[in-house]
Amino acid sequence: MNPDWGNAAEPYYHEFFHGKIEEAPEKIIRQADFIIFADILEHLPDPETILRKIVRNQTSGVLFAISVPNIAHLYMRWQLLLGKFEYTEVGIMDRTHLRFFTRKTFEQMLATCGLIIIEKQTTPIPLDLVNPFFSNFNIGRLIHKMYATLSMKWPTMLGYQFVYLCRLPVDEGEKP
């Protein structure tokens, strides 16, 4: 919703809409070949309705890249165990988040909206952004790499964010 970013991007597109996704014209929505919801859905009061509207206006060739933070991350579970549910400026508990997802609730929403999951990725906590130690020192980079590997093996507990590539069913018999 940053007007400066919209103004900077607009010259690079044939058509450009700058505003809330809820207000996007269906004409623009229907023209998409690839739709990216990068950390968007958790900021919407009713993400399922918006996603369903976008999906409903697409043809079978459109791909969707969608990412959401994992509220069931080990750190969040630990915070809840301690009785804490405190918003922050960034991260899983960003104060602008209106909705929270586990992997199960995220996948249920995708299926309900009619999307088929093609690929799943899980990202680790960006430790290098938490502390420069994890990017400036070999041992820090090794720890970050090990944590990234563990988060792919145990995504529901250690995954910081879920990033999925999805598509519409190819034919009517294919189920999400």
Secondary structure, 3 states (H helix, E strand, C coil): CCHHHHHHHHHHCCCCCCCCHHHCCHHHHHCCCEEEEECCHHHCCCHHHHHHHHHHCCCCCCEEEEEEEECCCHHHHHHHHCCCCCCECCCCCECCCCCCECHHHHHHHHHHCCCEEEEEEEECCCHHHHCCHHHHCHHHHHHHHHHHHHHHHCHHHHCCEEEEEEECCCCCCCCC
